[in-house]
């Protein structure tokens, strides 16, 4: 009775005693168990699974391939659920491991021999024969092979594996030290766990699950197929390279698909518009839902990470709703699918597909080797015989009409003979060479740590799997194609092809190589790509249009980072690249241009004589000085008249001189500031106005003293306010201001300095006050004298009306104080050169106020009312 038949009688495997049933001795248990499992059948013909391809040698390498893709029909009448307990081997104890295999069969499904796996088998055979004929690799050692068909079912792969590692009980062959197989990640995980305690290396050519890279769980696993994590990153890099920031995703609802989503979301600037998952059990409804989502989405690029059978159903659904303008990114699981490429019903949807594929490489001599295969020369190779029967409808044996011997594969064109793109086939080829180099190193290198004369190198018949495992971990060689090959743990350096599905003149699709991926490096020939639109223009797939230079991205609340608004940069800030996340502020010496894309040097600005404001102020100042000069001339001409002689004519002339200096000092504030101009303008301003106010103050005191002296007993009062005392008082008041200016300008003078604090392209060059205290003292002293003069004039306001000098001084000082009180806030709040203009305006306004208030009434009498310019009129009450 076969092991599986015996196991069926144990179902449902719930008795604890059955779980403990095993073989306590490791060697004995292994041998007995293997004798039981050998007779299990796999094929539709009922032949045992251990009938495969066999070649004896000094070292035999095991091979597992899924040549048949349909399981055997266990029940032809109804759907049946089978629960099977499978034996697993441990180092210390034999235990039972439970697998649940759900096989649903609704009708008789024949087992079909696939062409590509058959090519993989003969790639292994070709590589071994090539190595056996090599004079440098394993010279004098013949490699053999035991190749089994696992029927794409992990259970059959497990049985074949146990047969390989236990040896053949009938021919007394030794166990194989290494197995090339595990065509799926699920199978590879099961086999690796079974072989792990025995330290038998398992080298897969298609298992790509990232989980298999874990050396703690799978220390004996190797593969010549890169981990899926690398192809997911390659697809993410493609999206980033073409600026596809808004893509949709349709993935398998398992680790394979979800891992791709993880890598995409980790890609900088890539957002997923949607994620649709496909379940094999509900593929019709899932594909329909995904197709409608693709149709409704604004994403133009769609990532598909699932099996080709799922993609075929999805493309059919997209064809039904006429969605033909999407650009698809393909994973290696379907990027080279001939079934999809040759399907006319989905060609419009599939046109322009850009995908990652297992890297291809030529194998010199392999095509001739395949085309020269013939079952008449290889009568013991059952797989080749069945392929021959399928291809030529004849048999070298007796089951079909006998072949006439003229049949040949020379002109046969199918997947088996097609060597234009060897992908998985090349992985098998590499696996054989990796095994051969590990054996070569094991058999040819002495251990330098051993004593002399003790050769530690193994002999072919005594190779232990753990020795091969150790040498595989340190493997490094050059392939026949000239590439460096080594393992990084369980993996090899990631290398992929980038393929593009392009239309041919006949309306069919063809596969075109457009680039390669080496690790994280992307090598792409963009000009060779034909996009889904049929043009060479790269499709655009973004949630928001790119932000031009001069703007920045502002994410929208509650939406992915790829959805944003473009906000113009503020003045003084720039962004000089597309999709800038923020604006950069220009240095203080620079300002942004009108487009906010570059910082340009700021232009120096100052109140010049050439601009309108400067011309106006200059005209007003010169006019004031001219009028003052005219008044001076009038007073000088009529100096003997009572109107001029009254109240000390010397003070009137000195006052006119000081007013002229006030008008002229305003001109120093106009023009480009320099070191000496900054010092002179403040000194001239401060001294001129102190001289002017001092004259008014002394004149007011004189008026008060004159009228006080008219009282009895006050004749001596005028002695203290004679002409000499008046001139001395003016000089004293002025000298105090001169001393303040000298100390200020000596210790901390104002200097010309650009005012970068004021925004704008133009920066004002002004006289910066290094010491605010000095400037405040100058203004404060002027204010003190003005307030004192105003107070004295106010006290003299009730003097006789005909002698109105005190009233004129009072009114003029009111204007003077009002102007300078208003000056302070206006000066502080005025930007740039307009602050200078405000100061000039205050100087001119106060000067004109004094000039007109004091001298205009006198000039009117002198020039137009000479009859009133008499002593009698002036003294009258």
Protein Blocks (a to p, Z undefined) as FASTA:
>chain_A
ZZklmmmmmpgolafklmmgccfblklmmmmmmmmmmmpcfbfnopafklccddddfbdc
dddddfbfcdcdfblkbccddddddddddfkbccddddddddddfbdcdddddfklmmmm
mmmmmmmmmmmmpckgoghiacddddddehlpaklmmmmmmmmmnopfklopacdfbdce
hjbfklmmmmmmmmmmnopacddfkbccfklmpmklmmmbccfbdcfklmmmmmmmmmmm
nopabccdddddbfklmmmmmmmmmpghiacfbdcdddfklmmmmmmmmmmmmmmpmbfb
dcddddfklmmmmmmmmmmnopakbccdddfklmmgmklmmmmklmmmmgoiacdddddd
ddehklmmmmmgcfklmmmlmklmmmmmmmnopafblmbccdehlacfklgccfklmckb
ccklmmmmmmmmmmmmmmmmmmmcccfkbcehiafbdcfklccfklmmmmmmmgccddfk
opacddehjaccdddddddddddfkopacdddfbdcehjaccddfklpccfkopabdcdd
dfbdcddehiacdddehiafkbccdddddehiacfbehiabdcdddfkbccdfkopaccd
dddddddfkbmklmmmmmmmmmmmmmmmmmmmmmmmmmmbmklmggplklmmmmmmmmmm
mmmmmmmmgccddfklmmmmmmmmmmmmmmmmmmmmmmmmmmmmmmmmmpghilmmmmmm
cfklmmmmmmmmmmmmmmmmmmmmmmmccdddddfkbgcjbdcdddddfblklmmmmmmm
mmmmmmmmmmmmmmmmmgcfklmmlmmmmmmmmmmmmmmmmmmmmmmmpghjllmmmmmm
mmmmmmmmmmmmmmmmmmmmmmmmmmlmcfklmmpZZ
